[in-house]
Amino acid sequence: MNILITGGAGYIGTALVQQLATQPDVNSILVYDNLTRDNHNLFIGKSQGLSHKVKFQMGDILDSRRIRKALKGIDVVYHLAARVSTPFSNIDPHFFEQTNHWGTAELVYAIEENTSVQKIIFVSSTSVYGSSKDLVKVNATPNPDTFYSISKLRAEQHLQRLGEKRQTTILRCGNVYGFNPSMRFDSVINKFMFDAQFNHKISIHGTGKQSRSFIHIDRASNLLCALRNSQEPSGIHHLTDKNLQILDIVDVLKELYPEMEFMFINQHLDMRDLKVDTSSALSSLYTLPETDLKTELTAFQSQFGFTPKL
């Protein structure tokens, strides 16, 4: 099996490459990335044992000519390339539109012309639902209300065209967290962990009672890896396994960091909620043992290079 991963040098991409490289049925992995986030950790450390399977192609998702060349001989495409941000961000509308929307369109056009690609797996976002006080199921009508979420929904619409021709799986992903060599520290739990470890204090926007959906990086990459062989028909699924209030996360952090301070910013504001249904037809593909947030964050804590004194 030959695999292409757009955005493969990113947070999720690095974890996915590491998992796929250990699978005996995977012959080659082509990482297609423009490295705009200046994250080069995928390329460091021979102990990862990736060199015999993994290749790298520097390229932009909007470069239609280069993406067509990269698709030659590819069986499965993981589309992770995106202008990423926190779920409710509303900045840089042009970049979101160009990369997330039209970049996906270019990829879909190229796949339509390609006879080797049989499956495409796209990581979208639960932010396409906007906000809701009620639990959102996967068949709910999207209501995107930021430039980021609008661009992700438009990307989904391009991919849905492939559904009758190729096996197309769209995954609406929650907030990803947890240690990874290419991790992002702008996502809420990761940022909290860094600030608690090194600054001994965190900032909470609003009341802290707002909910978000989350999934650990290991669980996300595990499911993505398993999907390469899934016979699940084309469709949309949630890639998330828990809904947490921000204060739920703070409670766990206080156990790990008893001396941690926390302050509220704009506590009078009622921040937007988004809780999504965590059940999925793909849940049988999870192979990791059950865990909890404290166990996950304790493992995260152990990966920091040092613990500064107060």
Buried (B, 14 or more C-beta within 10 A) or exposed (E): BBBBBBBBBBBBBBBBBBBBBEBEEBEBBBBBBBBBBEBEEBBEEEEBEBEEBBEBBEBBBBBBEBBBEBBEEBBBBBBBBBBBBBBBBBEBEEBBBBBBBBBBBBBBBBBEEBEEBBBBBBBBBBBBBBBBEEBBEBEBEBEBBBBBBBBBBBBBBBBBBBBEEBBBBBBBBBBBBBBBBBBBEEBBBBBBBBBBBEEBEBEBBBBBEBBBBBBBBBBBBBBBBBBBEBEBEBBBBBBBBBBBBBBBBBEBBBEBBEEBEBEEEEEEEEBBBBBBBBEBEBEEBBEEEEEEBEEBBEBBBEEEEEEEEE
